[in-house]
């Protein structure tokens, strides 16, 4: 059983690394799809996070009201 512990640990690390790589590839594919859609709709697409959107669009405050948001 002691000899099996390093193998299990290495397998666990490999699974985590593969999951991280897959996640990064999926995120990149989503971003490329959104960029393509924006180009087809003649819109601008910026991949950077923008935390100022709710401040610029006051009507979004209504999305925080009510049940089952």
Secondary structure, DSSP 8 states (H G I E B T S, - for coil): -HHHHHHHHHHHHHHHHHHHHHHHHHHHHHHHHHHHHHHHTT-----S--TTHHHH-GGGGGGGSSS--
